[in-house]
Amino acid sequence: MDIGLLNERIVIQKNVVTTDEIGNQTNAWEEYYNCHATVGGATLISQKEQGGQPVDESDLSFTVRYCKKTVDINVTGYRVMFRNEIYDIVAVDYMNFKKKCIKIRCRKVRR
């Protein structure tokens, strides 16, 4: 893996349950891992029209270096922040389990 290609900063967030002072539980996103990544994908900008309005449905893939924190990433409990945009994780590819890099396929969240 060429580390010179890891030129974009991403934040991987984890979904955690927080409890307030009276015992109410809520879901919240907290920063889990901050790293550099290679950003790519077949459709960097893809716009569809829904209800007469253009809707941005960007699919990106982030390739990060393998480490203890990235091994735990899964589809349901994590998301990626990239350039102040939120991306849901669609798939995690461990690249033949060679323990060099992990590819995270994501879809932009509509707000």
Biopython code that builds the backbone (N, CA, C, O; Angstrom):
import numpy as np
from Bio.PDB.StructureBuilder import StructureBuilder

atoms = [
    (1, "MET", "N", (0.839, -1.172, 0.000)),
    (1, "MET", "CA", (0.000, 0.000, 0.000)),
    (1, "MET", "C", (0.886, 1.238, 0.000)),
    (1, "MET", "O", (1.801, 1.355, 0.816)),
    (2, "ASP", "N", (0.619, 2.139, -0.895)),
    (2, "ASP", "CA", (1.371, 3.383, -1.006)),
    (2, "ASP", "C", (0.768, 4.407, -0.050)),
    (2, "ASP", "O", (-0.348, 4.876, -0.274)),
    (3, "ILE", "N", (1.487, 4.756, 1.006)),
    (3, "ILE", "CA", (0.939, 5.670, 1.998)),
    (3, "ILE", "C", (0.829, 7.094, 1.479)),
    (3, "ILE", "O", (0.142, 7.919, 2.082)),
    (4, "GLY", "N", (1.489, 7.393, 0.380)),
    (4, "GLY", "CA", (1.361, 8.713, -0.226)),
    (4, "GLY", "C", (-0.031, 8.979, -0.768)),
    (4, "GLY", "O", (-0.413, 10.134, -0.957)),
    (5, "LEU", "N", (-0.792, 7.926, -1.020)),
    (5, "LEU", "CA", (-2.153, 8.084, -1.520)),
    (5, "LEU", "C", (-3.164, 8.364, -0.414)),
    (5, "LEU", "O", (-4.304, 8.727, -0.705)),
    (6, "LEU", "N", (-2.774, 8.205, 0.837)),
    (6, "LEU", "CA", (-3.660, 8.492, 1.966)),
    (6, "LEU", "C", (-3.658, 9.994, 2.221)),
    (6, "LEU", "O", (-3.007, 10.473, 3.149)),
    (7, "ASN", "N", (-4.390, 10.731, 1.394)),
    (7, "ASN", "CA", (-4.279, 12.187, 1.413)),
    (7, "ASN", "C", (-5.509, 12.905, 1.947)),
    (7, "ASN", "O", (-5.519, 14.136, 1.986)),
    (8, "GLU", "N", (-6.542, 12.187, 2.357)),
    (8, "GLU", "CA", (-7.747, 12.824, 2.887)),
    (8, "GLU", "C", (-7.976, 12.385, 4.327)),
    (8, "GLU", "O", (-7.734, 11.234, 4.688)),
    (9, "ARG", "N", (-8.446, 13.322, 5.139)),
    (9, "ARG", "CA", (-8.702, 13.052, 6.550)),
    (9, "ARG", "C", (-10.163, 12.652, 6.735)),
    (9, "ARG", "O", (-11.057, 13.351, 6.258)),
    (10, "ILE", "N", (-10.416, 11.543, 7.418)),
    (10, "ILE", "CA", (-11.776, 11.120, 7.724)),
    (10, "ILE", "C", (-11.902, 10.854, 9.220)),
    (10, "ILE", "O", (-10.910, 10.633, 9.914)),
    (11, "VAL", "N", (-13.135, 10.879, 9.697)),
    (11, "VAL", "CA", (-13.434, 10.556, 11.086)),
    (11, "VAL", "C", (-14.440, 9.415, 11.068)),
    (11, "VAL", "O", (-15.490, 9.515, 10.433)),
    (12, "ILE", "N", (-14.120, 8.342, 11.759)),
    (12, "ILE", "CA", (-15.041, 7.227, 11.889)),
    (12, "ILE", "C", (-15.732, 7.377, 13.242)),
    (12, "ILE", "O", (-15.081, 7.463, 14.283)),
    (13, "GLN", "N", (-17.062, 7.406, 13.207)),
    (13, "GLN", "CA", (-17.837, 7.590, 14.424)),
    (13, "GLN", "C", (-18.521, 6.289, 14.817)),
    (13, "GLN", "O", (-18.867, 5.468, 13.967)),
    (14, "LYS", "N", (-18.707, 6.120, 16.110)),
    (14, "LYS", "CA", (-19.332, 4.912, 16.650)),
    (14, "LYS", "C", (-20.646, 5.284, 17.323)),
    (14, "LYS", "O", (-20.739, 6.314, 17.991)),
    (15, "ASN", "N", (-21.649, 4.450, 17.146)),
    (15, "ASN", "CA", (-22.944, 4.654, 17.783)),
    (15, "ASN", "C", (-22.888, 4.089, 19.203)),
    (15, "ASN", "O", (-22.631, 2.902, 19.401)),
    (16, "VAL", "N", (-23.131, 4.952, 20.182)),
    (16, "VAL", "CA", (-23.093, 4.537, 21.586)),
    (16, "VAL", "C", (-24.396, 4.932, 22.272)),
    (16, "VAL", "O", (-25.086, 5.852, 21.833)),
    (17, "VAL", "N", (-24.721, 4.234, 23.345)),
    (17, "VAL", "CA", (-25.893, 4.543, 24.148)),
    (17, "VAL", "C", (-25.436, 5.373, 25.338)),
    (17, "VAL", "O", (-24.554, 4.964, 26.093)),
    (18, "THR", "N", (-26.048, 6.548, 25.496)),
    (18, "THR", "CA", (-25.703, 7.418, 26.620)),
    (18, "THR", "C", (-26.883, 7.480, 27.582)),
    (18, "THR", "O", (-28.040, 7.364, 27.178)),
    (19, "THR", "N", (-26.574, 7.661, 28.836)),
    (19, "THR", "CA", (-27.598, 7.752, 29.877)),
    (19, "THR", "C", (-27.479, 9.104, 30.564)),
    (19, "THR", "O", (-26.393, 9.499, 30.987)),
    (20, "ASP", "N", (-28.601, 9.814, 30.674)),
    (20, "ASP", "CA", (-28.557, 11.112, 31.347)),
    (20, "ASP", "C", (-28.733, 10.938, 32.854)),
    (20, "ASP", "O", (-28.763, 9.812, 33.352)),
    (21, "GLU", "N", (-28.850, 12.054, 33.580)),
    (21, "GLU", "CA", (-28.854, 12.003, 35.041)),
    (21, "GLU", "C", (-30.100, 11.343, 35.631)),
    (21, "GLU", "O", (-30.071, 10.918, 36.786)),
    (22, "ILE", "N", (-31.195, 11.245, 34.870)),
    (22, "ILE", "CA", (-32.391, 10.584, 35.407)),
    (22, "ILE", "C", (-32.605, 9.193, 34.821)),
    (22, "ILE", "O", (-33.637, 8.572, 35.080)),
    (23, "GLY", "N", (-31.662, 8.695, 34.046)),
    (23, "GLY", "CA", (-31.707, 7.324, 33.570)),
    (23, "GLY", "C", (-32.237, 7.108, 32.170)),
    (23, "GLY", "O", (-32.365, 5.967, 31.726)),
    (24, "ASN", "N", (-32.550, 8.196, 31.459)),
    (24, "ASN", "CA", (-33.018, 8.045, 30.080)),
    (24, "ASN", "C", (-31.857, 7.663, 29.181)),
    (24, "ASN", "O", (-30.770, 8.233, 29.268)),
    (25, "GLN", "N", (-32.105, 6.687, 28.313)),
    (25, "GLN", "CA", (-31.052, 6.248, 27.393)),
    (25, "GLN", "C", (-31.338, 6.770, 25.989)),
    (25, "GLN", "O", (-32.466, 6.694, 25.502)),
    (26, "THR", "N", (-30.302, 7.299, 25.349)),
    (26, "THR", "CA", (-30.413, 7.790, 23.980)),
    (26, "THR", "C", (-29.197, 7.342, 23.184)),
    (26, "THR", "O", (-28.131, 7.085, 23.743)),
    (27, "ASN", "N", (-29.372, 7.251, 21.877)),
    (27, "ASN", "CA", (-28.251, 6.926, 20.996)),
    (27, "ASN", "C", (-27.532, 8.205, 20.615)),
    (27, "ASN", "O", (-28.159, 9.240, 20.390)),
    (28, "ALA", "N", (-26.223, 8.129, 20.545)),
    (28, "ALA", "CA", (-25.408, 9.280, 20.154)),
    (28, "ALA", "C", (-24.214, 8.778, 19.357)),
    (28, "ALA", "O", (-23.818, 7.618, 19.470)),
    (29, "TRP", "N", (-23.652, 9.662, 18.555)),
    (29, "TRP", "CA", (-22.458, 9.331, 17.774)),
    (29, "TRP", "C", (-21.264, 9.994, 18.433)),
    (29, "TRP", "O", (-21.282, 11.195, 18.702)),
    (30, "GLU", "N", (-20.227, 9.211, 18.692)),
    (30, "GLU", "CA", (-18.998, 9.779, 19.244)),
    (30, "GLU", "C", (-17.827, 9.406, 18.339)),
    (30, "GLU", "O", (-17.847, 8.386, 17.651)),
    (31, "GLU", "N", (-16.813, 10.258, 18.361)),
    (31, "GLU", "CA", (-15.641, 10.018, 17.524)),
    (31, "GLU", "C", (-14.926, 8.756, 17.998)),
    (31, "GLU", "O", (-14.592, 8.625, 19.175)),
    (32, "TYR", "N", (-14.699, 7.843, 17.079)),
    (32, "TYR", "CA", (-14.055, 6.570, 17.404)),
    (32, "TYR", "C", (-12.621, 6.535, 16.905)),
    (32, "TYR", "O", (-11.719, 6.116, 17.630)),
    (33, "TYR", "N", (-12.405, 6.978, 15.657)),
    (33, "TYR", "CA", (-11.073, 6.894, 15.070)),
    (33, "TYR", "C", (-10.916, 7.992, 14.033)),
    (33, "TYR", "O", (-11.803, 8.218, 13.210)),
    (34, "ASN", "N", (-9.782, 8.667, 14.080)),
    (34, "ASN", "CA", (-9.453, 9.764, 13.189)),
    (34, "ASN", "C", (-8.249, 9.327, 12.363)),
    (34, "ASN", "O", (-7.206, 9.012, 12.935)),
    (35, "CYS", "N", (-8.361, 9.298, 11.030)),
    (35, "CYS", "CA", (-7.252, 8.770, 10.238)),
    (35, "CYS", "C", (-7.238, 9.372, 8.837)),
    (35, "CYS", "O", (-8.149, 10.100, 8.443)),
    (36, "HIS", "N", (-6.187, 9.051, 8.104)),
    (36, "HIS", "CA", (-6.076, 9.436, 6.702)),
    (36, "HIS", "C", (-6.558, 8.285, 5.835)),
    (36, "HIS", "O", (-6.423, 7.118, 6.201)),
    (37, "ALA", "N", (-7.126, 8.626, 4.675)),
    (37, "ALA", "CA", (-7.689, 7.608, 3.794)),
    (37, "ALA", "C", (-7.501, 8.001, 2.342)),
    (37, "ALA", "O", (-7.297, 9.169, 2.011)),
    (38, "THR", "N", (-7.577, 6.989, 1.481)),
    (38, "THR", "CA", (-7.660, 7.205, 0.047)),
    (38, "THR", "C", (-9.135, 7.174, -0.302)),
    (38, "THR", "O", (-9.839, 6.226, 0.043)),
    (39, "VAL", "N", (-9.607, 8.217, -0.990)),
    (39, "VAL", "CA", (-11.014, 8.311, -1.324)),
    (39, "VAL", "C", (-11.179, 8.014, -2.802)),
    (39, "VAL", "O", (-10.469, 8.564, -3.643)),
    (40, "GLY", "N", (-12.113, 7.147, -3.103)),
    (40, "GLY", "CA", (-12.385, 6.816, -4.487)),
    (40, "GLY", "C", (-13.789, 6.295, -4.619)),
    (40, "GLY", "O", (-14.542, 6.238, -3.647)),
    (41, "GLY", "N", (-14.131, 5.920, -5.813)),
    (41, "GLY", "CA", (-15.449, 5.350, -6.037)),
    (41, "GLY", "C", (-15.878, 5.569, -7.466)),
    (41, "GLY", "O", (-15.408, 6.485, -8.141)),
    (42, "ALA", "N", (-16.760, 4.733, -7.910)),
    (42, "ALA", "CA", (-17.230, 4.822, -9.288)),
    (42, "ALA", "C", (-18.110, 6.044, -9.495)),
    (42, "ALA", "O", (-18.080, 6.654, -10.563)),
    (43, "THR", "N", (-18.888, 6.407, -8.491)),
    (43, "THR", "CA", (-19.781, 7.549, -8.637)),
    (43, "THR", "C", (-19.501, 8.551, -7.538)),
    (43, "THR", "O", (-20.065, 8.451, -6.448)),
    (44, "LEU", "N", (-18.648, 9.504, -7.806)),
    (44, "LEU", "CA", (-18.368, 10.519, -6.806)),
    (44, "LEU", "C", (-19.549, 11.473, -6.662)),
    (44, "LEU", "O", (-19.881, 11.884, -5.551)),
    (45, "ILE", "N", (-20.183, 11.824, -7.773)),
    (45, "ILE", "CA", (-21.361, 12.683, -7.715)),
    (45, "ILE", "C", (-22.427, 12.051, -8.588)),
    (45, "ILE", "O", (-22.268, 11.947, -9.804)),
    (46, "SER", "N", (-23.502, 11.635, -7.966)),
    (46, "SER", "CA", (-24.610, 11.020, -8.676)),
    (46, "SER", "C", (-25.882, 11.685, -8.193)),
    (46, "SER", "O", (-26.198, 11.623, -7.005)),
    (47, "GLN", "N", (-26.613, 12.315, -9.085)),
    (47, "GLN", "CA", (-27.835, 12.982, -8.682)),
    (47, "GLN", "C", (-29.028, 12.316, -9.333)),
    (47, "GLN", "O", (-29.038, 12.069, -10.539)),
    (48, "LYS", "N", (-30.027, 12.031, -8.528)),
    (48, "LYS", "CA", (-31.286, 11.503, -9.006)),
    (48, "LYS", "C", (-32.353, 12.545, -8.719)),
    (48, "LYS", "O", (-32.146, 13.474, -7.939)),
    (49, "GLU", "N", (-33.481, 12.374, -9.356)),
    (49, "GLU", "CA", (-34.572, 13.284, -9.111)),
    (49, "GLU", "C", (-35.678, 12.539, -8.389)),
    (49, "GLU", "O", (-36.134, 11.489, -8.842)),
    (50, "GLN", "N", (-36.105, 13.091, -7.265)),
    (50, "GLN", "CA", (-37.149, 12.460, -6.477)),
    (50, "GLN", "C", (-38.155, 13.536, -6.093)),
    (50, "GLN", "O", (-37.816, 14.488, -5.390)),
    (51, "GLY", "N", (-39.383, 13.384, -6.552)),
    (51, "GLY", "CA", (-40.416, 14.380, -6.259)),
    (51, "GLY", "C", (-40.123, 15.717, -6.891)),
    (51, "GLY", "O", (-40.508, 16.754, -6.351)),
    (52, "GLY", "N", (-39.451, 15.715, -8.020)),
    (52, "GLY", "CA", (-39.128, 16.962, -8.708)),
    (52, "GLY", "C", (-37.903, 17.679, -8.177)),
    (52, "GLY", "O", (-37.526, 18.727, -8.703)),
    (53, "GLN", "N", (-37.274, 17.134, -7.144)),
    (53, "GLN", "CA", (-36.094, 17.757, -6.551)),
    (53, "GLN", "C", (-34.875, 16.883, -6.795)),
    (53, "GLN", "O", (-34.963, 15.661, -6.674)),
    (54, "PRO", "N", (-33.734, 17.487, -7.137)),
    (54, "PRO", "CA", (-32.517, 16.675, -7.291)),
    (54, "PRO", "C", (-32.030, 16.176, -5.932)),
    (54, "PRO", "O", (-31.985, 16.932, -4.962)),
    (55, "VAL", "N", (-31.667, 14.898, -5.874)),
    (55, "VAL", "CA", (-31.202, 14.269, -4.638)),
    (55, "VAL", "C", (-29.794, 13.741, -4.880)),
    (55, "VAL", "O", (-29.563, 12.988, -5.827)),
    (56, "ASP", "N", (-28.862, 14.131, -4.034)),
    (56, "ASP", "CA", (-27.480, 13.690, -4.166)),
    (56, "ASP", "C", (-27.332, 12.318, -3.529)),
    (56, "ASP", "O", (-27.586, 12.160, -2.335)),
    (57, "GLU", "N", (-26.926, 11.325, -4.310)),
    (57, "GLU", "CA", (-26.705, 9.976, -3.802)),
    (57, "GLU", "C", (-25.281, 9.546, -4.127)),
    (57, "GLU", "O", (-25.066, 8.668, -4.963)),
    (58, "SER", "N", (-24.328, 10.155, -3.475)),
    (58, "SER", "CA", (-22.929, 9.858, -3.733)),
    (58, "SER", "C", (-22.512, 8.568, -3.039)),
    (58, "SER", "O", (-22.818, 8.356, -1.865)),
    (59, "ASP", "N", (-21.821, 7.722, -3.764)),
    (59, "ASP", "CA", (-21.219, 6.518, -3.201)),
    (59, "ASP", "C", (-19.712, 6.693, -3.240)),
    (59, "ASP", "O", (-19.143, 6.987, -4.291)),
    (60, "LEU", "N", (-19.071, 6.515, -2.105)),
    (60, "LEU", "CA", (-17.623, 6.656, -2.018)),
    (60, "LEU", "C", (-17.045, 5.413, -1.365)),
    (60, "LEU", "O", (-17.729, 4.697, -0.634)),
    (61, "SER", "N", (-15.781, 5.173, -1.641)),
    (61, "SER", "CA", (-15.065, 4.125, -0.917)),
    (61, "SER", "C", (-13.835, 4.753, -0.286)),
    (61, "SER", "O", (-13.117, 5.532, -0.914)),
    (62, "PHE", "N", (-13.611, 4.399, 0.961)),
    (62, "PHE", "CA", (-12.476, 4.903, 1.727)),
    (62, "PHE", "C", (-11.558, 3.730, 2.023)),
    (62, "PHE", "O", (-11.996, 2.712, 2.559)),
    (63, "THR", "N", (-10.294, 3.869, 1.675)),
    (63, "THR", "CA", (-9.305, 2.837, 1.986)),
    (63, "THR", "C", (-8.410, 3.360, 3.089)),
    (63, "THR", "O", (-7.757, 4.391, 2.930)),
    (64, "VAL", "N", (-8.376, 2.650, 4.216)),
    (64, "VAL", "CA", (-7.583, 3.054, 5.375)),
    (64, "VAL", "C", (-6.599, 1.949, 5.722)),
    (64, "VAL", "O", (-6.768, 0.800, 5.312)),
    (65, "ARG", "N", (-5.585, 2.301, 6.472)),
    (65, "ARG", "CA", (-4.605, 1.303, 6.895)),
    (65, "ARG", "C", (-5.206, 0.396, 7.956)),
    (65, "ARG", "O", (-6.046, 0.817, 8.751)),
    (66, "TYR", "N", (-4.774, -0.826, 7.954)),
    (66, "TYR", "CA", (-5.224, -1.825, 8.916)),
    (66, "TYR", "C", (-4.626, -1.522, 10.285)),
    (66, "TYR", "O", (-3.426, -1.270, 10.395)),
    (67, "CYS", "N", (-5.448, -1.545, 11.321)),
    (67, "CYS", "CA", (-4.959, -1.412, 12.699)),
    (67, "CYS", "C", (-6.002, -2.025, 13.634)),
    (67, "CYS", "O", (-7.053, -2.477, 13.181)),
    (68, "LYS", "N", (-5.721, -2.040, 14.908)),
    (68, "LYS", "CA", (-6.621, -2.661, 15.878)),
    (68, "LYS", "C", (-7.994, -1.984, 15.900)),
    (68, "LYS", "O", (-9.012, -2.652, 16.083)),
    (69, "LYS", "N", (-8.026, -0.676, 15.716)),
    (69, "LYS", "CA", (-9.307, 0.039, 15.753)),
    (69, "LYS", "C", (-10.139, -0.197, 14.499)),
    (69, "LYS", "O", (-11.366, -0.256, 14.581)),
    (70, "THR", "N", (-9.503, -0.331, 13.353)),
    (70, "THR", "CA", (-10.274, -0.504, 12.125)),
    (70, "THR", "C", (-10.807, -1.921, 11.963)),
    (70, "THR", "O", (-11.718, -2.137, 11.164)),
    (71, "VAL", "N", (-10.281, -2.871, 12.680)),
    (71, "VAL", "CA", (-10.763, -4.250, 12.595)),
    (71, "VAL", "C", (-12.205, -4.348, 13.103)),
    (71, "VAL", "O", (-12.975, -5.165, 12.598)),
    (72, "ASP", "N", (-12.577, -3.545, 14.074)),
    (72, "ASP", "CA", (-13.900, -3.620, 14.691)),
    (72, "ASP", "C", (-15.007, -2.944, 13.886)),
    (72, "ASP", "O", (-16.178, -3.084, 14.238)),
    (73, "ILE", "N", (-14.682, -2.220, 12.827)),
    (73, "ILE", "CA", (-15.683, -1.475, 12.067)),
    (73, "ILE", "C", (-16.663, -2.438, 11.404)),
    (73, "ILE", "O", (-16.271, -3.417, 10.769)),
    (74, "ASN", "N", (-17.961, -2.127, 11.573)),
    (74, "ASN", "CA", (-18.995, -2.919, 10.920)),
    (74, "ASN", "C", (-20.049, -1.992, 10.319)),
    (74, "ASN", "O", (-19.964, -0.771, 10.447)),
    (75, "VAL", "N", (-21.025, -2.581, 9.674)),
    (75, "VAL", "CA", (-22.025, -1.816, 8.928)),
    (75, "VAL", "C", (-23.034, -1.137, 9.847)),
    (75, "VAL", "O", (-23.491, -0.036, 9.542)),
    (76, "THR", "N", (-23.386, -1.754, 10.941)),
    (76, "THR", "CA", (-24.490, -1.254, 11.756)),
    (76, "THR", "C", (-24.103, -0.216, 12.805)),
    (76, "THR", "O", (-24.908, 0.667, 13.103)),
    (77, "GLY", "N", (-22.924, -0.288, 13.364)),
    (77, "GLY", "CA", (-22.600, 0.575, 14.495)),
    (77, "GLY", "C", (-21.654, 1.716, 14.206)),
    (77, "GLY", "O", (-21.234, 2.403, 15.137)),
    (78, "TYR", "N", (-21.301, 1.948, 12.953)),
    (78, "TYR", "CA", (-20.306, 2.963, 12.625)),
    (78, "TYR", "C", (-20.749, 3.777, 11.419)),
    (78, "TYR", "O", (-21.582, 3.330, 10.630)),
    (79, "ARG", "N", (-20.189, 4.975, 11.279)),
    (79, "ARG", "CA", (-20.385, 5.810, 10.102)),
    (79, "ARG", "C", (-19.126, 6.640, 9.879)),
    (79, "ARG", "O", (-18.246, 6.689, 10.739)),
    (80, "VAL", "N", (-19.045, 7.288, 8.728)),
    (80, "VAL", "CA", (-17.851, 8.046, 8.356)),
    (80, "VAL", "C", (-18.229, 9.510, 8.142)),
    (80, "VAL", "O", (-19.239, 9.816, 7.509)),
    (81, "MET", "N", (-17.403, 10.410, 8.679)),
    (81, "MET", "CA", (-17.527, 11.845, 8.415)),
    (81, "MET", "C", (-16.390, 12.234, 7.483)),
    (81, "MET", "O", (-15.221, 11.985, 7.778)),
    (82, "PHE", "N", (-16.742, 12.849, 6.348)),
    (82, "PHE", "CA", (-15.753, 13.268, 5.364)),
    (82, "PHE", "C", (-16.175, 14.619, 4.806)),
    (82, "PHE", "O", (-17.247, 14.747, 4.215)),
    (83, "ARG", "N", (-15.330, 15.626, 4.995)),
    (83, "ARG", "CA", (-15.592, 16.992, 4.538)),
    (83, "ARG", "C", (-16.957, 17.500, 5.011)),
    (83, "ARG", "O", (-17.741, 18.038, 4.229)),
    (84, "ASN", "N", (-17.218, 17.319, 6.297)),
    (84, "ASN", "CA", (-18.444, 17.755, 6.962)),
    (84, "ASN", "C", (-19.706, 17.130, 6.389)),
    (84, "ASN", "O", (-20.792, 17.692, 6.530)),
    (85, "GLU", "N", (-19.579, 15.989, 5.752)),
    (85, "GLU", "CA", (-20.724, 15.219, 5.265)),
    (85, "GLU", "C", (-20.727, 13.867, 5.967)),
    (85, "GLU", "O", (-19.676, 13.340, 6.330)),
    (86, "ILE", "N", (-21.920, 13.315, 6.153)),
    (86, "ILE", "CA", (-22.074, 12.037, 6.841)),
    (86, "ILE", "C", (-22.308, 10.943, 5.803)),
    (86, "ILE", "O", (-23.103, 11.107, 4.877)),
    (87, "TYR", "N", (-21.603, 9.827, 5.971)),
    (87, "TYR", "CA", (-21.726, 8.683, 5.073)),
    (87, "TYR", "C", (-22.005, 7.434, 5.889)),
    (87, "TYR", "O", (-21.267, 7.108, 6.818)),
    (88, "ASP", "N", (-23.092, 6.728, 5.528)),
    (88, "ASP", "CA", (-23.387, 5.439, 6.144)),
    (88, "ASP", "C", (-22.529, 4.362, 5.503)),
    (88, "ASP", "O", (-22.288, 4.390, 4.296)),
    (89, "ILE", "N", (-22.071, 3.425, 6.299)),
    (89, "ILE", "CA", (-21.245, 2.342, 5.785)),
    (89, "ILE", "C", (-22.150, 1.275, 5.179)),
    (89, "ILE", "O", (-23.068, 0.775, 5.829)),
    (90, "VAL", "N", (-21.875, 0.938, 3.928)),
    (90, "VAL", "CA", (-22.648, -0.069, 3.200)),
    (90, "VAL", "C", (-21.960, -1.429, 3.283)),
    (90, "VAL", "O", (-22.621, -2.454, 3.450)),
    (91, "ALA", "N", (-20.625, -1.436, 3.166)),
    (91, "ALA", "CA", (-19.873, -2.696, 3.202)),
    (91, "ALA", "C", (-18.458, -2.423, 3.689)),
    (91, "ALA", "O", (-17.915, -1.335, 3.497)),
    (92, "VAL", "N", (-17.874, -3.433, 4.322)),
    (92, "VAL", "CA", (-16.483, -3.372, 4.770)),
    (92, "VAL", "C", (-15.738, -4.530, 4.121)),
    (92, "VAL", "O", (-16.114, -5.692, 4.281)),
    (93, "ASP", "N", (-14.670, -4.200, 3.380)),
    (93, "ASP", "CA", (-13.877, -5.215, 2.680)),
    (93, "ASP", "C", (-12.503, -5.273, 3.340)),
    (93, "ASP", "O", (-11.794, -4.268, 3.391)),
    (94, "TYR", "N", (-12.127, -6.446, 3.846)),
    (94, "TYR", "CA", (-10.846, -6.603, 4.532)),
    (94, "TYR", "C", (-9.706, -6.953, 3.587)),
    (94, "TYR", "O", (-8.620, -7.320, 4.036)),
    (95, "MET", "N", (-9.939, -6.846, 2.291)),
    (95, "MET", "CA", (-8.912, -6.999, 1.255)),
    (95, "MET", "C", (-8.136, -8.307, 1.426)),
    (95, "MET", "O", (-6.917, -8.297, 1.603)),
    (96, "ASN", "N", (-8.851, -9.424, 1.371)),
    (96, "ASN", "CA", (-8.289, -10.776, 1.462)),
    (96, "ASN", "C", (-7.589, -11.067, 2.787)),
    (96, "ASN", "O", (-6.759, -11.973, 2.862)),
    (97, "PHE", "N", (-7.912, -10.318, 3.816)),
    (97, "PHE", "CA", (-7.371, -10.511, 5.174)),
    (97, "PHE", "C", (-5.844, -10.531, 5.196)),
    (97, "PHE", "O", (-5.237, -11.322, 5.919)),
    (98, "LYS", "N", (-5.229, -9.656, 4.399)),
    (98, "LYS", "CA", (-3.765, -9.552, 4.389)),
    (98, "LYS", "C", (-3.235, -8.630, 5.483)),
    (98, "LYS", "O", (-2.024, -8.505, 5.668)),
    (99, "LYS", "N", (-4.148, -7.988, 6.206)),
    (99, "LYS", "CA", (-3.802, -7.097, 7.317)),
    (99, "LYS", "C", (-2.936, -5.923, 6.879)),
    (99, "LYS", "O", (-1.999, -5.533, 7.575)),
    (100, "LYS", "N", (-3.262, -5.363, 5.715)),
    (100, "LYS", "CA", (-2.565, -4.169, 5.227)),
    (100, "LYS", "C", (-3.508, -2.987, 5.125)),
    (100, "LYS", "O", (-3.158, -1.877, 5.528)),
    (101, "CYS", "N", (-4.700, -3.209, 4.592)),
    (101, "CYS", "CA", (-5.661, -2.117, 4.445)),
    (101, "CYS", "C", (-7.083, -2.656, 4.497)),
    (101, "CYS", "O", (-7.324, -3.854, 4.352)),
    (102, "ILE", "N", (-8.024, -1.727, 4.711)),
    (102, "ILE", "CA", (-9.444, -2.043, 4.760)),
    (102, "ILE", "C", (-10.161, -1.038, 3.876)),
    (102, "ILE", "O", (-9.900, 0.163, 3.953)),
    (103, "LYS", "N", (-11.069, -1.528, 3.033)),
    (103, "LYS", "CA", (-11.849, -0.656, 2.165)),
    (103, "LYS", "C", (-13.266, -0.568, 2.717)),
    (103, "LYS", "O", (-13.921, -1.584, 2.947)),
    (104, "ILE", "N", (-13.730, 0.670, 2.925)),
    (104, "ILE", "CA", (-15.049, 0.924, 3.480)),
    (104, "ILE", "C", (-15.902, 1.585, 2.400)),
    (104, "ILE", "O", (-15.616, 2.709, 1.986)),
    (105, "ARG", "N", (-16.952, 0.893, 1.941)),
    (105, "ARG", "CA", (-17.871, 1.451, 0.952)),
    (105, "ARG", "C", (-18.983, 2.178, 1.682)),
    (105, "ARG", "O", (-19.579, 1.632, 2.611)),
    (106, "CYS", "N", (-19.273, 3.422, 1.265)),
    (106, "CYS", "CA", (-20.241, 4.250, 1.971)),
    (106, "CYS", "C", (-21.206, 4.921, 1.007)),
    (106, "CYS", "O", (-20.925, 5.075, -0.181)),
    (107, "ARG", "N", (-22.348, 5.315, 1.553)),
    (107, "ARG", "CA", (-23.362, 6.076, 0.820)),
    (107, "ARG", "C", (-23.697, 7.328, 1.626)),
    (107, "ARG", "O", (-23.867, 7.267, 2.844)),
    (108, "LYS", "N", (-23.788, 8.462, 0.935)),
    (108, "LYS", "CA", (-24.065, 9.721, 1.589)),
    (108, "LYS", "C", (-25.448, 9.727, 2.218)),
    (108, "LYS", "O", (-26.415, 9.253, 1.624)),
    (109, "VAL", "N", (-25.532, 10.270, 3.428)),
    (109, "VAL", "CA", (-26.791, 10.331, 4.166)),
    (109, "VAL", "C", (-27.573, 11.567, 3.726)),
    (109, "VAL", "O", (-27.029, 12.667, 3.638)),
    (110, "ARG", "N", (-28.859, 11.359, 3.453)),
    (110, "ARG", "CA", (-29.724, 12.494, 3.126)),
    (110, "ARG", "C", (-30.145, 13.179, 4.419)),
    (110, "ARG", "O", (-30.473, 12.525, 5.409)),
    (111, "ARG", "N", (-30.128, 14.492, 4.390)),
    (111, "ARG", "CA", (-30.557, 15.256, 5.572)),
    (111, "ARG", "C", (-31.725, 16.129, 5.228)),
    (111, "ARG", "O", (-32.231, 16.850, 6.089)),
]
sb = StructureBuilder()
sb.init_structure("model")
sb.init_model(0)
sb.init_chain("A")
sb.init_seg("    ")
for serial, (resi, resn, name, xyz) in enumerate(atoms, 1):
    if name == "N":
        sb.init_residue(resn, " ", resi, " ")
    sb.init_atom(name, np.array(xyz, "f"), 0.0, 1.0, " ", f" {name:<3s}", serial, name[0])
structure = sb.get_structure()
